[in-house]
């Protein structure tokens, strides 16, 4: 299933308001800390999945020392999990998360449709009616070969913009914190003011390169101010 169909699934087949909402702390809107366990399919509580996985792909949650995480493995597959939350990105412009890639799709390159596979993909979704053709998304990528700092438009969906934050194997098996000002990124790449945010999508795909990828995500949250002293 490609990205445009994933987005359409979440905003057409899942009625608005049925997803779990993020919890708000002082100056922070928590998407998830992955401490609440998972259902029988390994999907974290409060998240939705759009399709069945291939036989060698999986989703599960776990803990490494003090880090609770969701773990995605794709083997010649493509899937995502999404958490629905509605809020004004102007009030909580900063998205912070930590991730750890352990396997990257062989030859994955977001710039080419035939190799557009990435282990690490996190998107902030901005639904607009009709969702199938109008929902915007701002994405942050861990690519295999595309240089860090590369930005552009998805080969799969014209209303999906991205920035490559990590690439290659140098930082594999390391937990890395990331922070982005999504509000400013949205304005820069879409050349318009953003609508209300509608959710966060974690996506992984390896079907174009017929290879595999593996990624872990820890804490994910939005905040009023950029966080300090992340370690």
N, C-alpha and C positions, 0 to 999 in steps of 0.2 A: 504493500500500500504506500503510495507516495504522500508527500507532506501536505499537499492541498487537500487530499481526501481525509487525512488525519485531522486537520483543522476543521473541515466541514463536519466530520463525525462529532467532534466535541461541542460544536455550537449549533448543530441542527438536530442530531439524534439525542443529545443530552439536554433536557430542558434547563433553562437558566434557573439558578438558585438551588439546584439539587446537589451540587458538589459541596464538599466540606470547605468552610471558610478558613482563611488564615487567622491566627490569633494575634492580637495587637498588644505589644508591650510598649514601654515608654519610648517613643520615638522610633519604634521598630514594628514592622508588620511581618510576622513569621510565616513563611510558606510551609516549611517543615524542618524538624530536627531529627526525624526518622526514629523516634523513640516509642511510637505507639504500635509497633508490630505490623503485620501484614495479613492479608486474607489467604485462602488456601492456594491461590495462584502465585503468591509471593508479592503481590502488589501492595504497596504501603497503604495504610488506612487513610481514606480521604482522597485517594487518587483513582483515576479511571484509565483503563487500557482499551485501545481501539480494535485490536485483533488478536487472534490466537498466535502463539509463538511457534516458530519452527522447532523441530525435534531437538536441536542442539542449542537453542537460544534459551535464555532464562532471565527472570527478574526475581530478586530476593532482597531481604533486608538483613543487616547484621551489625556487628560492633567490632571495632579495632581499637583497643585501649579505651580512650574516652570519646572516640568518634563513632557516632551512630550513622549508618549509611544505607542508601539504596544502591543495588548492584545490578548493572545491565550487561548482558552478554548477547551479542548478535553473531550468528553463524549463517552467512549467505541469506540475510534476513533484513527486515526493516520494521521497526515498531516504536511506539512512544507511550509514555504515561503522562497524564495531565492532571493538574489540580486547579479547580475552578476557584477564582476569587475575584471580586469586583472592587476596584478602588481607583482613586485619582492618582496617577503617576506623578503629578506635580507635587503632591504632598509627601510621597515616599519615592523620590526619584532614584535612589541608589539601590542597586541589586548587588547583594554579596552572596557568595557561595564558595564552597571548597569542593574540589574534585581530584580524583586520582585515576589516570589512565594507565592500564596495564597491557593493553594490546590495541594496535591501530590497524585499520583496514590496509591491506597491501596496495600501495600506489594511490590511496585515496586523495583526491584533489577536488576541492569544492568548486573550482573554476570551470570544470568540464563536466557536462552532464553524464558522460559515459563512465566517469570515475568519481562521481559526487557521493562519496561515502565518508562518514566520520564517526568515530567512537563517541566523542564529546560534543553534544549539542544541547544548549539550553535556550529556550525562546520565551519571551514575554509576548503574550497574545493580546491583540486589541480588536475585539469583534466589531464588525460593522455589517449591517444588513445589506444585501444577502450574504451570509457567511461564506458560502461556497466560493464566491469570487471577490469578496471585498474585505475579509478580515486581514489586518496587518499583523506582522510579527517581527520583532527585533531579536536577532539571535547572536549567540556567542559560541565560538567553535574551537575545538581541538582537532586540527587537521593533521594529515600525515605529511604532506609535502608543501602545501601552500604556505608562503612566508607569513610570519607573525606580523600583524598590522594590516594585512590585506582585508579589504572590505568590498562589499558589492551586493548584488541581487542574486537570490537563489536561482539555479538552473531549473528548479522544479516549480517555482511559484513566484510570480513577478512582484507580489506584495510582501515578500519575505526578504528582509535585509539582514546582513550578517557582518561580524568582525571576527577575524581569526586572532585568538588570544594566545594559543599554544600550538606548536607543531613539532612533529618528529618525536624521536625516542629519548632525547636527552633528559627529560624530566619524568619519564615513565616510572611508575611505582612510588611516586612522591605525592603527598597531599599538598595541594596548592590553593591558596586563597585568591579569589578574584573579586573585584568591585568595579561596577560600571554605572555611570549616570545614564539610565535608560531614557529619561526624559530628554536630555540633550542629544543622545544618540538618535532617538526617534525624530526629533526636529531636524537634525542634520541630514539623515538619510531619506526621510519621506518629504521633507520640505513643507511640513504642515504641523499644526498643533495636534497632539495625540488625543484620541477619544479615551474613554474610560478603559483601563486595563481589565481583562477578563480572565486571565489565568496564566499559568506557567506550564510549559511543555518540556519534558526531557525526552530526547529522541536519539536513536542510534540506528545506523543503516550500513550494511556491508554487501548488499545484493548486487550492486553494479560491478564491484571488483571480485565478487564471488569469494570473499575471504571472511575474516572474523574481526571483531572488535570487543573491547571490554572496558567499562568505565564504572567508577564509584562516585557518588555524590554524598557529601555531608550536609551540614547546615545550609539552608537557603532562606534568605530574608531580604526584605526591602527596608530602607531606613530614611529618616529625614536628613541626616547628616552622614557623610562617609565614615565608616568605622575606623577606629584607631587601634594600633597595637595588635593586629592580627598575626597569630603565630601558628 
